[in-house]
Amino acid sequence: MDPLSLRSLTPRPGFRSELPGEVLSLPLTDYDAARRLQWRLHEERVSDVRPDTLVLLEHEPVLTLGRTAKDAHWNEAGAGSGVHGLRVIASERGGSVTYHGPGQVVGYPIVKLKHFCPGPKAYMRMLEEVIIRVLSEWGIKGRRVNKFVGVWVRDPVDPDGPLAKIAAMGVKITRGVTLHGFALNVTVDLAPYAGIVPCGIEGCRVTSMAEVLSRKVEPNEVRDRITRCFGDVFGLDWKDSRGERGAA
C-alpha cells in the first residue's frame, strides 16, 4: 500500500452551549449485551427521557462485521467462527470488520445529532477530534487520512512507511439519534488484526498507544481523558454522570 495521504481539517468544536450529559462506564462487557444496552438507551434518548449519553467500556474478544464487510476481509473459517477462533457478530454499524478485546476502550455515544452538527460526516470528524485530543495528552500525534474514517499515527514499527490505524469508527444513526461509535487501541492484543483486513482497508496495519509509547498505558486513565475531551468537543456538561451500571 502506498503511504496514505493526509488531509488537514480544521477541528470542529461543539457549537452549542453546554448541554447536560451522562457517562456510563462499564466493566468488560459482552458485545451482544452492550448492543442491547445501546438500543435501550437509544429509545430513551429518542423519547427524551434521558440526556445525551456516552457509554465507555471494553469488550470480550470478538470480531464484528459492519454493513460493508466482505468474507474476504475476515478469512471466514466457518459459521460464527473467525481467525483465532473468535466469535464473529454481524453489526448494524457502518464499516467493515474490526476486532474488539480487553485493552481497547470503546465509546458508544447515544446523542441527538441535530444538537451538535449538520450531519453524519461532520459527526465523524467530531469523533476523530475527540481521539486526536486524547492522544495528544500522551504526546501522540493523531491524524486524519483522506477517504478513510478513524485516527492514524506514525507506525512505530515502520516510521517511514504508511501510517498505522490506532482508532476505528463505525456508527448508525436512526430517528436522529446515534449508536455505536469508536474504538481506541490502548493496550489491546494486536495479534488478531493480522488475520483480518482491518476496516476493509488492504495493507492497513493497526497499532496501539502502548506500542507507540513502548510502555503500558492505563485504560481507565484513557477513559477519563475521553470523557473530558468528548465533553469539550460536544459541549456537554457531565453533571448527570453516573458510575458503573450493568449491561443486561
Buried (B, 14 or more C-beta within 10 A) or exposed (E): EEEBEEEEEEEBEBEEEBBEBBBBBBEEBBBEBBBEBBEBBBBBBBEEEBBBBBBBBBBBBBBBBBEBBEEEBBEBBEEEEBBBEBBBBEBBBBBBBBBBBBBBBBBBBBBBBEBBBEEBEEBBBBBBBBBBBBBEEBEBEBBBBEEBBBBBBBBBEEEEBBBBBBBBBBBBBEEEBBBBBBBBBBBBBBEBBEBBBBBBBEEBBBBBBBBBEEEEBEBEEBBBBBBBBBBBBBBBEBEBBEEEEEBE
